[in-house]
Amino acid sequence: MNPGDWGRLRWRCRRGMKELDLLLTRYLEQRYAAAPAAEQAAFRALLEAPDPEILDLCVGRRRPADAALAALIGALTAVPPGEPAKPVMDG
């Protein structure tokens, strides 16, 4: 992934809710680069969804219909809290 793509993804992780900002950015910085292609595609698709839908999926109020999305939600919620890792593509 080139640095421009990384920057666009990081920007897309900025949401209207701080909780989602943290959750999405932490996943991007800690897991995205090593994730399988299907999980990366599901993450990019998730970023297209409105904030309330993403929140409902992440807190379990709504179940993902797609298996790849369900796996992604599991990965998103499994990233331990704490200080985010430095992005792989920062230079």
MOPAC internal coordinates of N, CA, C and O (Angstrom, degrees):
PM7 1SCF
backbone

  N    0.0000 0     0.00 0     0.00 0    0    0    0
  C    1.4565 1     0.00 0     0.00 0    1    0    0
  C    1.5226 1   107.84 1     0.00 0    2    1    0
  O    1.2310 1   121.25 1   -46.07 1    3    2    1
  N    1.3078 1   115.22 1   133.93 1    3    2    1
  C    1.4600 1   117.53 1   179.57 1    5    3    2
  C    1.5289 1   109.90 1   -83.04 1    6    5    3
  O    1.2310 1   120.78 1   -19.14 1    7    6    5
  N    1.3307 1   116.11 1   160.86 1    7    6    5
  C    1.4727 1   119.65 1  -177.03 1    9    7    6
  C    1.5246 1   114.24 1   -58.30 1   10    9    7
  O    1.2310 1   119.67 1   147.95 1   11   10    9
  N    1.3380 1   118.23 1   -32.05 1   11   10    9
  C    1.4656 1   120.70 1   178.58 1   13   11   10
  C    1.5181 1   111.71 1   -65.01 1   14   13   11
  O    1.2310 1   120.66 1   138.66 1   15   14   13
  N    1.3403 1   116.35 1   -41.34 1   15   14   13
  C    1.4666 1   120.05 1   177.42 1   17   15   14
  C    1.5236 1   110.52 1   -64.39 1   18   17   15
  O    1.2310 1   120.99 1   138.98 1   19   18   17
  N    1.3263 1   115.72 1   -41.02 1   19   18   17
  C    1.4670 1   120.64 1   179.49 1   21   19   18
  C    1.5314 1   109.83 1   -61.32 1   22   21   19
  O    1.2310 1   120.86 1   135.35 1   23   22   21
  N    1.3158 1   115.97 1   -44.65 1   23   22   21
  C    1.4584 1   120.30 1  -179.97 1   25   23   22
  C    1.5252 1   112.32 1   -63.13 1   26   25   23
  O    1.2310 1   120.66 1   140.13 1   27   26   25
  N    1.3358 1   116.35 1   -39.87 1   27   26   25
  C    1.4700 1   119.76 1   178.16 1   29   27   26
  C    1.5328 1   110.88 1   -64.97 1   30   29   27
  O    1.2310 1   120.40 1   137.98 1   31   30   29
  N    1.3237 1   116.84 1   -42.02 1   31   30   29
  C    1.4656 1   119.30 1   177.76 1   33   31   30
  C    1.5278 1   110.48 1   -63.23 1   34   33   31
  O    1.2310 1   120.90 1   136.16 1   35   34   33
  N    1.3188 1   115.89 1   -43.84 1   35   34   33
  C    1.4751 1   119.79 1   179.66 1   37   35   34
  C    1.5322 1   110.05 1   -60.37 1   38   37   35
  O    1.2310 1   120.74 1   138.48 1   39   38   37
  N    1.3281 1   116.20 1   -41.52 1   39   38   37
  C    1.4640 1   120.09 1   178.85 1   41   39   38
  C    1.5279 1   110.63 1   -64.07 1   42   41   39
  O    1.2310 1   120.06 1   139.74 1   43   42   41
  N    1.3396 1   117.49 1   -40.26 1   43   42   41
  C    1.4667 1   122.19 1  -179.59 1   45   43   42
  C    1.5230 1   111.59 1   -66.19 1   46   45   43
  O    1.2310 1   120.20 1   157.55 1   47   46   45
  N    1.3313 1   117.23 1   -22.45 1   47   46   45
  C    1.4669 1   120.96 1   177.80 1   49   47   46
  C    1.5265 1   111.59 1   -73.60 1   50   49   47
  O    1.2310 1   120.20 1   165.51 1   51   50   49
  N    1.3186 1   117.22 1   -14.49 1   51   50   49
  C    1.4636 1   120.81 1   177.75 1   53   51   50
  C    1.5139 1   107.83 1   -76.56 1   54   53   51
  O    1.2310 1   120.65 1   -63.75 1   55   54   53
  N    1.3005 1   116.36 1   116.25 1   55   54   53
  C    1.4493 1   122.21 1  -175.22 1   57   55   54
  C    1.5258 1   109.88 1  -118.92 1   58   57   55
  O    1.2310 1   120.64 1     2.42 1   59   58   57
  N    1.3084 1   116.38 1  -177.58 1   59   58   57
  C    1.4518 1   121.60 1   178.38 1   61   59   58
  C    1.5202 1   112.76 1   -84.01 1   62   61   59
  O    1.2310 1   120.35 1   176.62 1   63   62   61
  N    1.3253 1   116.94 1    -3.38 1   63   62   61
  C    1.4708 1   121.47 1   180.00 1   65   63   62
  C    1.5216 1   108.35 1  -123.85 1   66   65   63
  O    1.2310 1   120.51 1   -53.28 1   67   66   65
  N    1.3048 1   116.63 1   126.72 1   67   66   65
  C    1.4584 1   120.96 1  -178.31 1   69   67   66
  C    1.5253 1   111.68 1   -58.27 1   70   69   67
  O    1.2310 1   120.33 1   142.47 1   71   70   69
  N    1.3354 1   116.98 1   -37.53 1   71   70   69
  C    1.4609 1   120.45 1  -179.10 1   73   71   70
  C    1.5303 1   110.48 1   -60.84 1   74   73   71
  O    1.2310 1   120.54 1   137.93 1   75   74   73
  N    1.3311 1   116.58 1   -42.07 1   75   74   73
  C    1.4637 1   119.50 1   178.21 1   77   75   74
  C    1.5176 1   111.23 1   -70.11 1   78   77   75
  O    1.2310 1   120.18 1   141.24 1   79   78   77
  N    1.3319 1   117.26 1   -38.76 1   79   78   77
  C    1.4690 1   120.32 1   175.56 1   81   79   78
  C    1.5231 1   109.88 1   -52.27 1   82   81   79
  O    1.2310 1   121.19 1   129.27 1   83   82   81
  N    1.3161 1   115.33 1   -50.73 1   83   82   81
  C    1.4632 1   120.52 1  -176.69 1   85   83   82
  C    1.5218 1   111.73 1   -65.34 1   86   85   83
  O    1.2310 1   120.38 1   133.75 1   87   86   85
  N    1.3101 1   116.88 1   -46.25 1   87   86   85
  C    1.4518 1   121.48 1  -177.82 1   89   87   86
  C    1.5266 1   111.48 1   -62.39 1   90   89   87
  O    1.2310 1   120.40 1   131.03 1   91   90   89
  N    1.3187 1   116.85 1   -48.97 1   91   90   89
  C    1.4615 1   121.05 1  -177.12 1   93   91   90
  C    1.5276 1   111.98 1   -69.76 1   94   93   91
  O    1.2310 1   120.42 1   137.99 1   95   94   93
  N    1.3213 1   116.80 1   -42.01 1   95   94   93
  C    1.4618 1   120.32 1   179.80 1   97   95   94
  C    1.5233 1   111.03 1   -66.26 1   98   97   95
  O    1.2310 1   120.27 1   138.92 1   99   98   97
  N    1.3163 1   117.10 1   -41.08 1   99   98   97
  C    1.4680 1   120.69 1   179.00 1  101   99   98
  C    1.5314 1   110.32 1   -61.55 1  102  101   99
  O    1.2310 1   120.21 1   136.73 1  103  102  101
  N    1.3325 1   117.20 1   -43.27 1  103  102  101
  C    1.4667 1   120.43 1   177.44 1  105  103  102
  C    1.5350 1   109.72 1   -61.76 1  106  105  103
  O    1.2310 1   120.42 1   132.37 1  107  106  105
  N    1.3250 1   116.80 1   -47.63 1  107  106  105
  C    1.4592 1   120.98 1  -178.57 1  109  107  106
  C    1.5252 1   110.59 1   -57.09 1  110  109  107
  O    1.2310 1   120.38 1   133.62 1  111  110  109
  N    1.2990 1   116.88 1   -46.38 1  111  110  109
  C    1.4577 1   121.29 1  -175.31 1  113  111  110
  C    1.5281 1   113.72 1   -75.62 1  114  113  111
  O    1.2310 1   120.28 1   148.78 1  115  114  113
  N    1.3192 1   117.07 1   -31.22 1  115  114  113
  C    1.4603 1   119.39 1  -173.87 1  117  115  114
  C    1.5217 1   114.47 1  -101.29 1  118  117  115
  O    1.2310 1   119.13 1   154.07 1  119  118  117
  N    1.3271 1   119.26 1   -25.93 1  119  118  117
  C    1.4585 1   119.76 1  -171.60 1  121  119  118
  C    1.5143 1   116.09 1  -129.92 1  122  121  119
  O    1.2310 1   119.94 1   154.42 1  123  122  121
  N    1.3166 1   117.73 1   -25.58 1  123  122  121
  C    1.4636 1   120.44 1  -170.70 1  125  123  122
  C    1.5257 1   112.58 1   -56.50 1  126  125  123
  O    1.2310 1   119.57 1   130.87 1  127  126  125
  N    1.3149 1   118.42 1   -49.13 1  127  126  125
  C    1.4650 1   121.34 1  -174.41 1  129  127  126
  C    1.5294 1   112.13 1   -59.31 1  130  129  127
  O    1.2310 1   119.62 1   146.25 1  131  130  129
  N    1.3101 1   118.32 1   -33.75 1  131  130  129
  C    1.4642 1   121.91 1  -178.26 1  133  131  130
  C    1.5270 1   112.97 1   -94.31 1  134  133  131
  O    1.2310 1   120.16 1   175.55 1  135  134  133
  N    1.3114 1   117.30 1    -4.45 1  135  134  133
  C    1.4716 1   120.85 1  -177.53 1  137  135  134
  C    1.5241 1   110.83 1   -71.72 1  138  137  135
  O    1.2310 1   120.69 1   -28.78 1  139  138  137
  N    1.3396 1   116.29 1   151.22 1  139  138  137
  C    1.4694 1   119.60 1   174.61 1  141  139  138
  C    1.5347 1   110.38 1   -61.32 1  142  141  139
  O    1.2310 1   121.08 1   -23.01 1  143  142  141
  N    1.3273 1   115.54 1   156.99 1  143  142  141
  C    1.4697 1   121.05 1  -177.71 1  145  143  142
  C    1.5230 1   112.55 1   -56.56 1  146  145  143
  O    1.2310 1   120.08 1   141.73 1  147  146  145
  N    1.3354 1   117.45 1   -38.27 1  147  146  145
  C    1.4708 1   120.21 1   179.99 1  149  147  146
  C    1.5256 1   110.93 1   -64.86 1  150  149  147
  O    1.2310 1   120.18 1   141.50 1  151  150  149
  N    1.3236 1   117.26 1   -38.50 1  151  150  149
  C    1.4631 1   120.78 1   178.77 1  153  151  150
  C    1.5261 1   110.09 1   -69.55 1  154  153  151
  O    1.2310 1   119.97 1   141.01 1  155  154  153
  N    1.3254 1   117.67 1   -38.99 1  155  154  153
  C    1.4604 1   120.55 1   177.01 1  157  155  154
  C    1.5274 1   110.38 1   -62.67 1  158  157  155
  O    1.2310 1   120.44 1   137.41 1  159  158  157
  N    1.3330 1   116.76 1   -42.59 1  159  158  157
  C    1.4655 1   120.65 1   178.79 1  161  159  158
  C    1.5262 1   110.83 1   -63.79 1  162  161  159
  O    1.2310 1   120.36 1   139.89 1  163  162  161
  N    1.3359 1   116.91 1   -40.11 1  163  162  161
  C    1.4652 1   120.78 1   178.17 1  165  163  162
  C    1.5257 1   110.41 1   -64.29 1  166  165  163
  O    1.2310 1   120.19 1   142.42 1  167  166  165
  N    1.3348 1   117.25 1   -37.58 1  167  166  165
  C    1.4656 1   120.93 1   178.59 1  169  167  166
  C    1.5236 1   110.48 1   -64.85 1  170  169  167
  O    1.2310 1   120.51 1   134.45 1  171  170  169
  N    1.3256 1   116.63 1   -45.55 1  171  170  169
  C    1.4719 1   119.55 1   178.69 1  173  171  170
  C    1.5277 1   110.52 1   -61.91 1  174  173  171
  O    1.2310 1   120.27 1   140.64 1  175  174  173
  N    1.3277 1   117.09 1   -39.36 1  175  174  173
  C    1.4702 1   120.76 1   178.07 1  177  175  174
  C    1.5305 1   110.61 1   -66.68 1  178  177  175
  O    1.2310 1   120.40 1   140.06 1  179  178  177
  N    1.3207 1   116.83 1   -39.94 1  179  178  177
  C    1.4667 1   120.82 1   179.38 1  181  179  178
  C    1.5273 1   110.86 1   -60.14 1  182  181  179
  O    1.2310 1   120.69 1   143.33 1  183  182  181
  N    1.3111 1   116.28 1   -36.67 1  183  182  181
  C    1.4636 1   119.86 1  -179.67 1  185  183  182
  C    1.5253 1   112.99 1   -64.77 1  186  185  183
  O    1.2310 1   120.32 1   164.90 1  187  186  185
  N    1.3278 1   117.00 1   -15.10 1  187  186  185
  C    1.4705 1   121.70 1   176.60 1  189  187  186
  C    1.5358 1   111.59 1   -80.71 1  190  189  187
  O    1.2310 1   120.15 1   161.88 1  191  190  189
  N    1.3188 1   117.32 1   -18.12 1  191  190  189
  C    1.4698 1   121.91 1  -175.92 1  193  191  190
  C    1.5317 1   110.91 1   -77.43 1  194  193  191
  O    1.2310 1   120.57 1   -25.89 1  195  194  193
  N    1.3221 1   116.51 1   154.11 1  195  194  193
  C    1.4754 1   119.84 1   175.62 1  197  195  194
  C    1.5349 1   110.91 1   -69.57 1  198  197  195
  O    1.2310 1   121.08 1   -26.60 1  199  198  197
  N    1.3118 1   115.55 1   153.40 1  199  198  197
  C    1.4651 1   121.67 1  -177.44 1  201  199  198
  C    1.5295 1   113.71 1   -52.24 1  202  201  199
  O    1.2310 1   118.91 1   132.59 1  203  202  201
  N    1.3415 1   119.68 1   -47.41 1  203  202  201
  C    1.4707 1   118.41 1  -178.35 1  205  203  202
  C    1.5327 1   112.57 1   -59.73 1  206  205  203
  O    1.2310 1   120.33 1   144.08 1  207  206  205
  N    1.3243 1   116.97 1   -35.92 1  207  206  205
  C    1.4672 1   120.25 1   178.83 1  209  207  206
  C    1.5302 1   110.86 1   -67.38 1  210  209  207
  O    1.2310 1   120.34 1   136.26 1  211  210  209
  N    1.3283 1   116.95 1   -43.74 1  211  210  209
  C    1.4679 1   120.57 1   178.47 1  213  211  210
  C    1.5193 1   109.78 1   -62.04 1  214  213  211
  O    1.2310 1   120.47 1   134.95 1  215  214  213
  N    1.3214 1   116.71 1   -45.05 1  215  214  213
  C    1.4652 1   120.44 1   179.87 1  217  215  214
  C    1.5217 1   111.21 1   -60.89 1  218  217  215
  O    1.2310 1   120.23 1   134.11 1  219  218  217
  N    1.3249 1   117.17 1   -45.89 1  219  218  217
  C    1.4706 1   120.70 1   179.14 1  221  219  218
  C    1.5290 1   111.24 1   -58.86 1  222  221  219
  O    1.2310 1   120.05 1   139.95 1  223  222  221
  N    1.3166 1   117.50 1   -40.05 1  223  222  221
  C    1.4628 1   120.86 1   178.27 1  225  223  222
  C    1.5308 1   110.99 1   -65.99 1  226  225  223
  O    1.2310 1   120.62 1   136.86 1  227  226  225
  N    1.3205 1   116.42 1   -43.14 1  227  226  225
  C    1.4649 1   120.82 1  -175.18 1  229  227  226
  C    1.5207 1   113.48 1   -71.92 1  230  229  227
  O    1.2310 1   120.16 1   150.51 1  231  230  229
  N    1.3264 1   117.31 1   -29.49 1  231  230  229
  C    1.4673 1   119.30 1  -179.60 1  233  231  230
  C    1.5209 1   112.42 1   -98.12 1  234  233  231
  O    1.2310 1   120.36 1  -178.19 1  235  234  233
  N    1.3276 1   116.92 1     1.81 1  235  234  233
  C    1.4540 1   120.86 1   174.57 1  237  235  234
  C    1.5166 1   116.30 1    85.82 1  238  237  235
  O    1.2310 1   120.00 1  -169.44 1  239  238  237
  N    1.3206 1   117.60 1    10.56 1  239  238  237
  C    1.4694 1   119.61 1   176.55 1  241  239  238
  C    1.5150 1   111.43 1   -76.03 1  242  241  239
  O    1.2310 1   121.43 1   163.52 1  243  242  241
  N    1.3150 1   114.87 1   -16.48 1  243  242  241
  C    1.4634 1   120.84 1  -179.63 1  245  243  242
  C    1.5274 1   107.65 1  -139.25 1  246  245  243
  O    1.2310 1   120.66 1   -40.92 1  247  246  245
  N    1.3185 1   116.34 1   139.08 1  247  246  245
  C    1.4629 1   121.29 1  -179.68 1  249  247  246
  C    1.5228 1   109.51 1   -99.50 1  250  249  247
  O    1.2310 1   120.52 1   -46.40 1  251  250  249
  N    1.3348 1   116.62 1   133.60 1  251  250  249
  C    1.4606 1   119.09 1   177.83 1  253  251  250
  C    1.5274 1   110.86 1   -66.94 1  254  253  251
  O    1.2310 1   120.33 1   -43.11 1  255  254  253
  N    1.3186 1   116.98 1   136.89 1  255  254  253
  C    1.4580 1   121.65 1   178.87 1  257  255  254
  C    1.5262 1   110.68 1   -80.91 1  258  257  255
  O    1.2310 1   120.20 1   151.23 1  259  258  257
  N    1.2906 1   117.23 1   -28.77 1  259  258  257
  C    1.4581 1   123.82 1  -176.17 1  261  259  258
  C    1.5361 1   110.26 1   -93.20 1  262  261  259
  O    1.2310 1   120.31 1   -44.32 1  263  262  261
  N    1.3303 1   117.01 1   135.68 1  263  262  261
  C    1.4700 1   121.48 1  -178.81 1  265  263  262
  C    1.5294 1   111.82 1   -63.35 1  266  265  263
  O    1.2310 1   120.18 1   140.42 1  267  266  265
  N    1.3436 1   117.25 1   -39.58 1  267  266  265
  C    1.4663 1   119.97 1   179.57 1  269  267  266
  C    1.5279 1   110.58 1   -65.42 1  270  269  267
  O    1.2310 1   120.47 1   140.97 1  271  270  269
  N    1.3225 1   116.71 1   -39.03 1  271  270  269
  C    1.4611 1   120.40 1   177.88 1  273  271  270
  C    1.5245 1   110.76 1   -67.68 1  274  273  271
  O    1.2310 1   120.38 1   140.50 1  275  274  273
  N    1.3182 1   116.88 1   -39.50 1  275  274  273
  C    1.4667 1   120.26 1   177.55 1  277  275  274
  C    1.5278 1   110.47 1   -61.51 1  278  277  275
  O    1.2310 1   120.25 1   137.66 1  279  278  277
  N    1.3377 1   117.12 1   -42.34 1  279  278  277
  C    1.4666 1   120.63 1   178.11 1  281  279  278
  C    1.5283 1   110.55 1   -63.92 1  282  281  279
  O    1.2310 1   120.66 1   139.84 1  283  282  281
  N    1.3244 1   116.35 1   -40.16 1  283  282  281
  C    1.4621 1   120.26 1   178.62 1  285  283  282
  C    1.5213 1   110.98 1   -63.24 1  286  285  283
  O    1.2310 1   120.11 1   133.76 1  287  286  285
  N    1.3216 1   117.39 1   -46.24 1  287  286  285
  C    1.4655 1   120.44 1  -179.73 1  289  287  286
  C    1.5227 1   109.67 1   -59.44 1  290  289  287
  O    1.2310 1   120.30 1   139.23 1  291  290  289
  N    1.3142 1   117.04 1   -40.77 1  291  290  289
  C    1.4700 1   120.41 1   175.25 1  293  291  290
  C    1.5186 1   111.83 1   -59.76 1  294  293  291
  O    1.2310 1   120.49 1   137.42 1  295  294  293
  N    1.3143 1   116.67 1   -42.58 1  295  294  293
  C    1.4654 1   120.86 1   178.92 1  297  295  294
  C    1.5283 1   111.22 1   -68.32 1  298  297  295
  O    1.2310 1   120.39 1   139.07 1  299  298  297
  N    1.3283 1   116.86 1   -40.93 1  299  298  297
  C    1.4737 1   120.36 1   179.04 1  301  299  298
  C    1.5222 1   111.55 1   -59.54 1  302  301  299
  O    1.2310 1   121.13 1   135.06 1  303  302  301
  N    1.3070 1   115.44 1   -44.94 1  303  302  301
  C    1.4610 1   119.35 1  -175.65 1  305  303  302
  C    1.5201 1   112.20 1   -80.99 1  306  305  303
  O    1.2310 1   119.87 1   170.77 1  307  306  305
  N    1.3404 1   117.86 1    -9.23 1  307  306  305
  C    1.4627 1   121.15 1   178.89 1  309  307  306
  C    1.5299 1   112.79 1   -91.92 1  310  309  307
  O    1.2310 1   119.91 1   167.73 1  311  310  309
  N    1.3266 1   117.78 1   -12.27 1  311  310  309
  C    1.4611 1   120.19 1   179.94 1  313  311  310
  C    1.5223 1   107.49 1   -68.21 1  314  313  311
  O    1.2310 1   120.47 1   -57.90 1  315  314  313
  N    1.3379 1   116.70 1   122.10 1  315  314  313
  C    1.4657 1   118.72 1  -176.43 1  317  315  314
  C    1.5216 1   112.25 1   -67.81 1  318  317  315
  O    1.2310 1   120.53 1   -36.11 1  319  318  317
  N    1.3256 1   116.60 1   143.89 1  319  318  317
  C    1.4640 1   119.30 1   177.53 1  321  319  318
  C    1.5175 1   110.31 1   -69.36 1  322  321  319
  O    1.2310 1   121.53 1   -11.93 1  323  322  321
  N    1.2699 1   114.67 1   168.07 1  323  322  321
  C    1.4572 1   120.68 1  -179.41 1  325  323  322
  C    1.5043 1   108.51 1   134.11 1  326  325  323
  O    1.2310 1   121.05 1    11.36 1  327  326  325
  N    1.2937 1   115.59 1  -168.64 1  327  326  325
  C    1.4553 1   119.92 1  -179.86 1  329  327  326
  C    1.5163 1   109.84 1   -70.20 1  330  329  327
  O    1.2310 1   119.73 1   -51.74 1  331  330  329
  N    1.3356 1   118.12 1   128.26 1  331  330  329
  C    1.4597 1   120.14 1   179.66 1  333  331  330
  C    1.5293 1   111.28 1   -61.59 1  334  333  331
  O    1.2310 1   121.04 1   -32.88 1  335  334  333
  N    1.3109 1   115.62 1   147.12 1  335  334  333
  C    1.4594 1   121.17 1   175.08 1  337  335  334
  C    1.5139 1   108.72 1   -70.29 1  338  337  335
  O    1.2310 1   120.82 1   -22.68 1  339  338  337
  N    1.3306 1   116.04 1   157.32 1  339  338  337
  C    1.4644 1   119.60 1   175.67 1  341  339  338
  C    1.5133 1   108.49 1   -67.71 1  342  341  339
  O    1.2310 1   119.67 1   -42.29 1  343  342  341
  N    1.3341 1   118.23 1   137.71 1  343  342  341
  C    1.4539 1   120.53 1   178.22 1  345  343  342
  C    1.5139 1   111.58 1   -58.93 1  346  345  343
  O    1.2310 1   120.56 1   -38.28 1  347  346  345
  N    1.2947 1   116.54 1   141.72 1  347  346  345
  C    1.4564 1   123.38 1  -178.91 1  349  347  346
  C    1.5206 1   110.67 1   -62.36 1  350  349  347
  O    1.2310 1   120.45 1   142.57 1  351  350  349
  N    1.3277 1   116.74 1   -37.43 1  351  350  349
  C    1.4647 1   120.98 1  -173.15 1  353  351  350
  C    1.5350 1   113.56 1   -90.51 1  354  353  351
  O    1.2310 1   119.11 1  -177.59 1  355  354  353
  N    1.3312 1   119.30 1     2.41 1  355  354  353
  C    1.4658 1   120.74 1   177.48 1  357  355  354
  C    1.5220 1   108.83 1   -64.30 1  358  357  355
  O    1.2310 1   120.60 1   -38.91 1  359  358  357
  N    1.2619 1   116.45 1   141.09 1  359  358  357
  C    1.4561 1   116.63 1   179.57 1  361  359  358
  C    1.4313 1   110.12 1  -146.85 1  362  361  359
  O    1.2310 1   120.10 1   180.00 1  363  362  361

